[in-house]
Amino acid sequence: MSSGVLLVDKPQGVTSHDVVARTRRAFGTRKVGHAGTLDPMATGLLLIGINGATRLLTYLVGLGKTYEATIRLGEATTTDDAEGEVTERAEAALVSAVSDERIDAGIAALTGQIEQVPSAVSAIKVDGRRAYERVRAGESVELKARAVTVSRFQRTATRRLDGAIELDVSVDCSSGTYIRALARDLGADLGVGGHLTFLRRTRVGDFDVADAVDGDHLDGAVPMDPVDVAAMAVGRIDVTADQAQDLRHGKRLDGLAERVSGAHAAAVDPSGVLVGIVEKRGTALKSAMNMPEKA
């Protein structure tokens, strides 16, 4: 039975759950999950865990992301993207008065460690219900700002239209950053409103959409081996057969913490099988997650 992580290029107009359902059918298993939702409007990289490799998703969700996006200045919408209703449309003269220098200053203000209020139409839960469910039910939702890091927010192209400005941008950011919210806040800062019209996720950590399979054609797709996925996500250490057995039985490996540079590492046995993910406990290593043992 296949176990691994499938890199999928999600097409536009389908939900992340739709891609999970397609993967279940293609691989004949119910045990499938993903490491980070993409809106239906968005395209790009989804990491899909299959069977035992779903245990790795916890260590993939928090990886940094890279996006290519288009922001339309001059209009604000209910959803902060093109799928919502226009709530504010700036006068054409006001939009045309927005200089490239002001745009770049606004982008700079949204770069680095920032406090961001997520879009109200998001999957964040408020008192047990998704924020977007409450909004669609007519409720007013106010989400709290949270710290995110935008390490790169670069304007790559500018198109000045009648009553609007379109910006193509590239963004490197921490997990949990809303690109829709960047578009909204940039437009608000410039006094003309803004929303997202295009979004494509091109990278998750070191995983690249160039290596992904078409989300419309999953039959015959080959998932990445759990060893390779875990090593790319958290780094790798090789352990002996005895050490692998100790980890599987919940025992600590004394004196080995110095072999791990980060918080976690993938422990791989002499046969090349992923034992699991280990974490530091003082000077020792302890299993944080064990992979299912093959029969």
C-alpha positions, 0 to 999 in steps of 0.5 A: 500500500502506497505511503508518501507525500504527493505534491499536487498542483491544485487547479483553479475552482476546486477546493483543497478537500476536492483534491483530497477526495480525488487522491483517495479515489486514485490511491484507493484509501481513505487515509489522506490529508493535506498540509495547508488549505488553498482557497478555490480561487488559488492554484499551486502547491498542495502537500498531500499525505497518503496512508502512514505518511499523514503523520508527517503533515504536522511537520509540514504545515508550519513550513514557510510559503512562497506565492505569486499574486496579483493585487487590484488597487481601487476596489475593496471587496467583502472577501478581500479577493475577486470572489466577493462583492465590491464594497468600495470603489475609489474615484479614478483620479484618486487611483491615478494619483497613487505613485509607484513610490507610494506603492513601494512604501506601502509594500515596505510597511507590510514587510518583516514581522507584522501584526496581521488581521486575517480575512473575515472570510477565512477558515479560522474558528470563532467559538467553534465555527469557521469565520467564513461560515459566520460571515455567510450567515450574515454575522459580523466577524472580527478576528484578532491580529496575529504576528506573521513574518513577510520576508519578501514582498516584491512588486514585479509588474505594474499595470495602470488601468482606467480606475485601477492599478494591477500589481503582480507581486512575489511573497515569501512568508510564514505559515498563517499569512493571508495574502488576501489580507496583504492586498486589503491592507495595502489598498487601505494604506493607500486610501483606494482599497485593494483586493486579490485577483490571482494567487498561486502557491509556488513553494512550501518549505523546500518543496516546489510546484515545479515537481508537482503533478497536475491535480486533474490527473492523479491516476498513476502519480507517484508520491515522494518517499516519507524519508525524503519528505521528512529529511527535506522538512526537518533534516535527517540523522541516521541511526543504528538498528538497535537505536531504531528499535529503542526509538520505536519502543519509546526509549531515549537515545542518550548523548545524541542531541548534539547531532540535531541542529534544529528542533526536530530531525528525521531518524532513518534506520540502516535499511533506509526506512523512516523510523520517525521524527525525533526531538531533543530532551536535554542531551538525549533524543526522543521520538516525537512521532513514530511511523507505522512499522511495515509488516 
